[in-house]
Amino acid sequence: MSHCRMFVLGLLFVVASTASADDRPPLPEMQLTHVSSTIDGESQPVRFWAPTASPDENLPILVSLHTWSADGSQDRGDWLRQAVRRKWVYIQPNFRGRNDHPEACGSPLARQDVLDALDWALETFPIDRERIYLAGVSGGGHMTMQMAAYHPERFSAASAWVGPTDLAEWYRYHAPTGRPGKYAQMIAACCGGAPGDSTEIDAQYRARSPVFHLAKAVPLPLDINAGVKDGITGSVPIHHSLRAYNTIAAANGDPTISPETMDELWGQGRLQRPEPSDTQPDSTYGRDILLRRTSGQTRVTIFDGTHEALPAAACEWLSRYQREVGDSAE
């Protein structure tokens, strides 16, 4: 094949790919409301979109949580697109904004903000109480697992992507020489100092770290995901997701993922002797699956990727679950 013909074919492929992306329907404009905290009265901005429901129709809802350094105004169009396609109500709580102050970062105030936003939606729209879904990426993955641990009765299923689960360990990862980097500084601002500074500060780290509380999430369908290169080209090592899974597996009395397996996957990018579940393809991901384990209602997946989420795969998994939820947190 001549170089000219190869160039033309390549150009046509690029044009076709661009046209395909551009041909997607434009996203609807989101609306904004404000919801008062039932703890301290703070006004929380909540962005939302809702499809038109037919008479007597109840709609699923997706509660979409912003990333670590962002707030509720973040552009989360890929997640909104999934909600629009599936005719789900969609809300983006602010839950005290970026994680650089004590009121944020999985605090009781932040958790209640998520619940208050959800309760507003339940009062405002005809929501299917068996299809209340929760998802988040990075800091939103952390918060998804916090909500799963502290309030499992409020959600039908949850999908967490590349979230830090042990804040003291994550602090140390971002302060390898003892000098804190950006994320370590933000964690310290939330928890009141560095790990080990005082028993009170260490208690804050523990309370805000899902890995210590996820045994309470055993009844909740929970999907935990990370790209194998995260922590190498991203900010959160895969060990956070794997240890979160281990907390639930141990509570279920199931085998846990060994430190050696974690380190092999971290160091080599794949397992030399994968289990059968690790090699099953999953077309919803569109990526190689490098590890997949299941314990009860919880699944963990390490895929060929980095610090990222796959919203279509997440929402496809969420859509499989129907589970009646409670009206208020316990």
Buried (B, 14 or more C-beta within 10 A) or exposed (E): EEEEEEEEEEEEEEEEEEEEEEEEEEBBEBEEBEBEBEBEEBEBBBBBBBBEBEEEEBBBBBBBBBBBBBBBBBEBEBBBBBBBEBEBBBBBBBBBBBBBEBBBBBBEBBBBBBBBBBBBBBEEBBBBBEBBBBBBBBBBBBBBBBBBBBBBBBBBBBBBBBBBBBBBBBBBBBBEEEEBBEBBBBBBBBBBBBBEEEEEBBEBBBBBBBBBBBBBBBEBBBBBBBBBBBBBEBBBBBBBBBBBBBBBBBBBEBEBBEEEBBEBBBEEEBBEEBBEEBEEEBEEBEBBBBBBBEBBBBBBBBBBBBBBBBBBBBBBBBBEBBBEBEEEBE
